[in-house]
Amino acid sequence: MASILSVAASPSASSRTARLVRHLDDRLRGQGHEVVPLDVRTLPAEALLGADFSHPAIVEATALFEQADGVVIGTPVYKAAYSGLLKSLLDLLPQYALAGKTVLPLATGGSTAHVLAIDYALRPVLSSMGATHIVPGWFTLDRNVVVAQDGTVTVESETARALAEVTDRFSLALGGRTGLSVPAA
């Protein structure tokens, strides 16, 4: 199966975005893919903000993009756009870092007013970076992702079905399979 880089681009350690992306990682693993998680917030701020292309952590992140067949990009939406943390990382990657890649864009936010952020903010930058195929993504309202004290993630049932569908389309685009034993919610 495919090698997938799963990027969570929230600056928050308790991010619903990151928890949701990691939840979907389990589904992709259940479909036979190798999933490598990357939480952008763990990269050194001085390297991201100082545009230090040669910093070992940035070099390693760049290599993860190069090695991946597919990339999941999960971001919270702030002011109708993807996170500044994601922008900082994408700015440090080579111009065509997504060439030959299939990409699944995901976004979370507090209001449906941000639902078009995927198509009008994120999709154009992914396309400009050479993504071969950007599958339809999904916007999830924060309130539809519940994180229990033990870290367990529960996704509202209608949202879980929609996320399972977009995740399965992504898997199929990578030559994967669907109909697995890992539940979507």
Secondary structure as a PSIPRED ss2 file (coil, helix, strand):
# PSIPRED VFORMAT (PSIPRED V4.0)

   1 M C   1.000  0.000  0.000
   2 A C   1.000  0.000  0.000
   3 S E   0.000  0.000  1.000
   4 I E   0.000  0.000  1.000
   5 L E   0.000  0.000  1.000
   6 S E   0.000  0.000  1.000
   7 V E   0.000  0.000  1.000
   8 A E   0.000  0.000  1.000
   9 A C   1.000  0.000  0.000
  10 S C   1.000  0.000  0.000
  11 P C   1.000  0.000  0.000
  12 S C   1.000  0.000  0.000
  13 A C   1.000  0.000  0.000
  14 S C   1.000  0.000  0.000
  15 S C   1.000  0.000  0.000
  16 R H   0.000  1.000  0.000
  17 T H   0.000  1.000  0.000
  18 A H   0.000  1.000  0.000
  19 R H   0.000  1.000  0.000
  20 L H   0.000  1.000  0.000
  21 V H   0.000  1.000  0.000
  22 R H   0.000  1.000  0.000
  23 H H   0.000  1.000  0.000
  24 L H   0.000  1.000  0.000
  25 D H   0.000  1.000  0.000
  26 D H   0.000  1.000  0.000
  27 R H   0.000  1.000  0.000
  28 L H   0.000  1.000  0.000
  29 R H   0.000  1.000  0.000
  30 G H   0.000  1.000  0.000
  31 Q C   1.000  0.000  0.000
  32 G C   1.000  0.000  0.000
  33 H C   1.000  0.000  0.000
  34 E E   0.000  0.000  1.000
  35 V E   0.000  0.000  1.000
  36 V E   0.000  0.000  1.000
  37 P E   0.000  0.000  1.000
  38 L E   0.000  0.000  1.000
  39 D E   0.000  0.000  1.000
  40 V H   0.000  1.000  0.000
  41 R H   0.000  1.000  0.000
  42 T H   0.000  1.000  0.000
  43 L C   1.000  0.000  0.000
  44 P C   1.000  0.000  0.000
  45 A H   0.000  1.000  0.000
  46 E H   0.000  1.000  0.000
  47 A H   0.000  1.000  0.000
  48 L H   0.000  1.000  0.000
  49 L H   0.000  1.000  0.000
  50 G C   1.000  0.000  0.000
  51 A C   1.000  0.000  0.000
  52 D C   1.000  0.000  0.000
  53 F C   1.000  0.000  0.000
  54 S C   1.000  0.000  0.000
  55 H C   1.000  0.000  0.000
  56 P H   0.000  1.000  0.000
  57 A H   0.000  1.000  0.000
  58 I H   0.000  1.000  0.000
  59 V H   0.000  1.000  0.000
  60 E H   0.000  1.000  0.000
  61 A H   0.000  1.000  0.000
  62 T H   0.000  1.000  0.000
  63 A H   0.000  1.000  0.000
  64 L H   0.000  1.000  0.000
  65 F H   0.000  1.000  0.000
  66 E H   0.000  1.000  0.000
  67 Q H   0.000  1.000  0.000
  68 A C   1.000  0.000  0.000
  69 D C   1.000  0.000  0.000
  70 G E   0.000  0.000  1.000
  71 V E   0.000  0.000  1.000
  72 V E   0.000  0.000  1.000
  73 I E   0.000  0.000  1.000
  74 G E   0.000  0.000  1.000
  75 T E   0.000  0.000  1.000
  76 P E   0.000  0.000  1.000
  77 V E   0.000  0.000  1.000
  78 Y E   0.000  0.000  1.000
  79 K C   1.000  0.000  0.000
  80 A C   1.000  0.000  0.000
  81 A E   0.000  0.000  1.000
  82 Y E   0.000  0.000  1.000
  83 S C   1.000  0.000  0.000
  84 G H   0.000  1.000  0.000
  85 L H   0.000  1.000  0.000
  86 L H   0.000  1.000  0.000
  87 K H   0.000  1.000  0.000
  88 S H   0.000  1.000  0.000
  89 L H   0.000  1.000  0.000
  90 L H   0.000  1.000  0.000
  91 D H   0.000  1.000  0.000
  92 L H   0.000  1.000  0.000
  93 L C   1.000  0.000  0.000
  94 P C   1.000  0.000  0.000
  95 Q C   1.000  0.000  0.000
  96 Y C   1.000  0.000  0.000
  97 A C   1.000  0.000  0.000
  98 L C   1.000  0.000  0.000
  99 A E   0.000  0.000  1.000
 100 G C   1.000  0.000  0.000
 101 K C   1.000  0.000  0.000
 102 T E   0.000  0.000  1.000
 103 V E   0.000  0.000  1.000
 104 L E   0.000  0.000  1.000
 105 P E   0.000  0.000  1.000
 106 L E   0.000  0.000  1.000
 107 A E   0.000  0.000  1.000
 108 T E   0.000  0.000  1.000
 109 G E   0.000  0.000  1.000
 110 G C   1.000  0.000  0.000
 111 S C   1.000  0.000  0.000
 112 T H   0.000  1.000  0.000
 113 A H   0.000  1.000  0.000
 114 H H   0.000  1.000  0.000
 115 V C   1.000  0.000  0.000
 116 L C   1.000  0.000  0.000
 117 A H   0.000  1.000  0.000
 118 I H   0.000  1.000  0.000
 119 D H   0.000  1.000  0.000
 120 Y H   0.000  1.000  0.000
 121 A H   0.000  1.000  0.000
 122 L H   0.000  1.000  0.000
 123 R H   0.000  1.000  0.000
 124 P H   0.000  1.000  0.000
 125 V H   0.000  1.000  0.000
 126 L H   0.000  1.000  0.000
 127 S H   0.000  1.000  0.000
 128 S H   0.000  1.000  0.000
 129 M C   1.000  0.000  0.000
 130 G C   1.000  0.000  0.000
 131 A E   0.000  0.000  1.000
 132 T C   1.000  0.000  0.000
 133 H E   0.000  0.000  1.000
 134 I E   0.000  0.000  1.000
 135 V C   1.000  0.000  0.000
 136 P C   1.000  0.000  0.000
 137 G C   1.000  0.000  0.000
 138 W E   0.000  0.000  1.000
 139 F E   0.000  0.000  1.000
 140 T E   0.000  0.000  1.000
 141 L E   0.000  0.000  1.000
 142 D H   0.000  1.000  0.000
 143 R H   0.000  1.000  0.000
 144 N H   0.000  1.000  0.000
 145 V E   0.000  0.000  1.000
 146 V E   0.000  0.000  1.000
 147 V E   0.000  0.000  1.000
 148 A C   1.000  0.000  0.000
 149 Q C   1.000  0.000  0.000
 150 D C   1.000  0.000  0.000
 151 G C   1.000  0.000  0.000
 152 T C   1.000  0.000  0.000
 153 V E   0.000  0.000  1.000
 154 T E   0.000  0.000  1.000
 155 V E   0.000  0.000  1.000
 156 E C   1.000  0.000  0.000
 157 S H   0.000  1.000  0.000
 158 E H   0.000  1.000  0.000
 159 T H   0.000  1.000  0.000
 160 A H   0.000  1.000  0.000
 161 R H   0.000  1.000  0.000
 162 A H   0.000  1.000  0.000
 163 L H   0.000  1.000  0.000
 164 A H   0.000  1.000  0.000
 165 E H   0.000  1.000  0.000
 166 V H   0.000  1.000  0.000
 167 T H   0.000  1.000  0.000
 168 D H   0.000  1.000  0.000
 169 R H   0.000  1.000  0.000
 170 F H   0.000  1.000  0.000
 171 S H   0.000  1.000  0.000
 172 L H   0.000  1.000  0.000
 173 A H   0.000  1.000  0.000
 174 L C   1.000  0.000  0.000
 175 G C   1.000  0.000  0.000
 176 G C   1.000  0.000  0.000
 177 R C   1.000  0.000  0.000
 178 T C   1.000  0.000  0.000
 179 G C   1.000  0.000  0.000
 180 L C   1.000  0.000  0.000
 181 S C   1.000  0.000  0.000
 182 V C   1.000  0.000  0.000
 183 P C   1.000  0.000  0.000
 184 A C   1.000  0.000  0.000
 185 A C   1.000  0.000  0.000
